[in-house]
Amino acid sequence: MRVVVVHPDLLGTYGDGGNGLILARRLQWRGFAVELVEAMSGTPVPASGDVYCLGGGEDAAQHRAAAELAQGSPLGKALDNGAAVLAVCAGFQVLGHRYPSADGQVRDGLGLIDIETLKGTGRRPVGELVVTPSAGLGLPQLSGYENHGGLTSLGPGAAPLGRVEAGIGNGGGDGSEGAVVGRVIGTYMHGPVLSRNPALADVILASVVGALEPLDDSDAESLRAERLATVGVTRSAGRSRWTDRLTSRR
């Protein structure tokens, strides 16, 4: 298995580069041989990966990453080959049709998922973000940290990752957060998101390798419960639901 962290030197705010490490470790703990690749900016992004991670970044870094990723469309080729993608914040935005830049322009994204992002005009979403995932994912409540100035709307080809319980999320007025399009999951949750939500990591991995044996995530669950408690959101009882879902996909 090959896990590729895309441009961690540009798209790595709030520890987002750690998502790739978490995916690699969870594969290794289950006996998979794993190569963790950090594809720095200015170097080719391999199209032969199994899972790709993109993180957040400032406007200039986001634009540079988008321009490089448009050359040869390595992510598009990887998706055609059956790879999965986790994209956070700036990385989430550039996968869509359009995203805003610091100079007020709206730039073309990679067009890999049916979303578009415009610059927000109200209060900047900053703080803890709690999301109840869409029912079909079988996940417990998700916890993360958001800090972004964009408002993301989903087209008919994208479904929301979930519904916001605390925070802003996509900010389009419908209470949605993130997007799910095939094997692509986009979100505004930093944290890094997979350290707070190991169930989400396993859903991403299972979409590529199939059924996974459960792991002991008691430490991560304690962290997630503590983060949910800080915003007064009751912990979901969904842990057994996502575990059952993974073990039943044989």
Residue pairs with C-beta under 8 A, 6 or more apart in sequence:
1 24
1 27
1 32
1 33
1 34
1 35
1 50
1 51
1 208
1 209
2 34
2 35
2 37
2 46
2 48
2 49
2 50
2 51
3 20
3 23
3 24
3 27
3 34
3 35
3 36
3 37
3 49
3 50
3 51
3 52
3 53
4 20
4 37
4 39
4 45
4 46
4 49
4 51
4 52
4 53
4 78
5 17
5 19
5 20
5 36
5 37
5 38
5 39
5 52
5 53
5 55
6 39
6 45
6 52
6 53
6 54
6 65
6 69
6 75
6 91
7 39
7 40
7 41
7 45
7 54
7 57
7 61
7 65
7 68
7 69
8 16
8 17
8 20
8 38
8 40
8 55
9 40
9 41
10 41
10 57
10 61
10 62
10 64
10 65
11 54
11 55
11 56
11 57
11 61
11 62
11 65
11 90
11 91
12 55
12 56
12 57
13 55
13 56
13 57
13 58
13 89
13 90
13 190
14 55
14 56
14 145
14 147
14 190
14 191
14 192
15 190
15 191
15 192
15 195
16 53
16 54
16 55
16 56
16 88
16 89
16 91
16 190
16 192
16 193
17 38
17 53
17 55
17 192
18 192
18 194
18 195
19 53
19 55
19 86
19 88
19 192
19 193
19 194
19 195
19 201
20 36
20 38
20 51
20 53
21 36
22 192
22 194
22 195
22 198
22 201
23 51
23 53
23 86
23 194
23 201
23 204
23 205
24 34
24 36
26 198
26 201
26 202
26 205
26 215
27 34
27 205
27 209
28 34
29 215
30 212
30 213
30 215
32 209
37 46
37 49
39 45
39 46
41 64
41 65
41 68
42 68
44 72
44 74
45 68
45 69
45 74
45 75
46 74
47 74
47 75
47 77
47 78
47 81
48 78
48 81
49 78
49 83
50 83
50 84
50 208
50 209
51 83
51 84
51 85
51 86
51 204
51 205
51 208
52 75
52 78
52 83
52 84
52 85
52 86
53 85
53 86
53 87
53 88
53 91
54 65
54 85
54 86
54 87
54 88
54 90
54 91
54 92
54 94
54 95
55 88
55 89
55 90
55 91
55 190
55 192
56 88
56 89
56 90
56 91
56 147
56 148
56 190
57 65
57 89
57 90
57 91
58 90
59 101
59 102
60 102
61 90
62 90
62 93
62 94
62 99
62 101
63 101
63 107
65 90
65 91
65 94
66 94
66 99
66 107
66 109
66 110
69 75
69 94
69 110
70 108
70 110
73 110
75 85
75 95
75 110
75 112
76 110
76 112
78 85
79 85
79 112
79 182
79 183
79 184
82 183
82 208
83 183
83 208
84 183
84 184
84 185
84 204
84 205
84 207
84 208
85 95
85 183
85 184
85 185
86 185
86 187
86 193
86 194
86 204
87 94
87 95
87 184
87 185
87 186
87 187
88 186
88 187
88 188
88 189
88 190
88 192
88 193
89 146
89 147
89 148
89 187
89 188
89 190
90 99
90 148
91 186
92 115
92 152
92 178
92 179
92 186
92 187
92 188
93 99
93 109
93 115
93 117
93 150
93 152
94 109
94 110
95 109
95 110
95 112
95 113
95 115
95 184
95 186
96 109
96 110
96 111
96 112
96 113
96 114
96 115
96 116
96 117
96 152
97 108
97 109
97 111
97 114
97 115
97 116
97 155
98 106
98 107
98 108
98 109
98 116
98 117
98 118
99 106
99 107
99 109
99 116
99 117
99 150
100 106
100 107
100 117
100 118
100 119
100 149
100 150
101 107
104 119
106 118
109 116
109 117
112 184
113 157
113 158
113 179
113 181
113 184
113 186
114 154
114 155
114 156
114 157
114 158
114 181
115 152
115 153
115 154
115 155
115 158
115 179
115 186
116 152
116 153
116 155
117 150
117 151
117 152
117 153
118 150
118 151
118 153
119 149
119 150
119 151
120 149
120 150
120 151
120 171
124 147
124 148
124 149
125 146
125 147
125 148
125 149
125 167
125 168
125 169
125 171
125 188
126 146
126 147
127 145
127 146
127 167
128 143
128 144
128 145
128 146
128 166
128 167
128 227
128 230
128 231
129 143
129 144
129 145
129 146
129 164
129 166
129 167
129 168
129 169
129 177
129 188
129 189
130 141
130 142
130 143
130 164
130 165
130 166
130 167
130 228
130 231
130 233
131 141
131 142
131 143
131 144
131 161
131 162
131 163
131 164
131 165
131 167
131 169
131 177
131 178
131 187
131 189
132 141
132 142
132 162
132 163
132 165
132 236
133 139
133 140
133 141
133 142
133 161
133 162
134 159
134 160
134 161
134 162
134 163
134 180
137 161
137 162
137 180
137 203
137 242
138 203
138 238
138 241
138 242
138 244
138 245
139 162
139 197
139 199
139 200
139 203
139 238
139 241
139 242
140 197
140 199
140 224
140 235
140 236
140 237
140 238
140 239
140 241
140 242
141 165
141 224
141 228
141 233
141 235
141 236
141 238
142 161
142 162
142 187
142 189
142 193
142 196
142 197
142 200
143 189
143 191
143 196
143 197
143 224
143 227
143 228
144 187
144 188
144 189
144 190
144 191
144 193
144 196
144 197
145 189
145 190
145 191
146 167
146 168
146 169
146 188
146 189
146 190
147 190
148 188
150 171
151 170
151 171
151 172
152 170
152 171
152 172
152 179
152 188
153 170
153 172
154 160
154 170
154 172
154 176
154 179
157 181
158 179
158 180
158 181
159 179
159 180
159 181
160 170
160 176
160 177
160 178
160 179
160 180
161 176
161 177
161 178
161 179
161 180
161 185
161 186
161 187
162 176
162 177
162 178
163 175
163 176
163 177
164 175
164 176
164 177
165 233
166 231
166 232
166 233
167 177
167 231
168 188
169 175
169 176
169 177
169 178
169 188
170 176
170 177
170 178
170 179
170 188
177 187
177 188
177 189
178 185
178 186
178 187
178 188
178 189
179 185
179 186
179 187
180 186
183 204
183 207
183 208
185 200
185 203
185 204
187 193
189 196
189 197
191 197
193 200
194 200
194 201
195 220
195 223
196 220
196 223
196 224
196 227
197 220
197 224
198 215
198 217
198 220
198 221
199 217
199 238
199 239
199 242
199 243
202 212
202 215
202 242
202 246
203 242
203 246
205 212
206 212
206 246
206 249
210 249
210 250
211 246
211 247
211 248
211 249
211 250
212 246
212 247
213 246
213 247
214 243
214 246
214 247
221 239
224 235
225 235
228 234
228 235
229 235
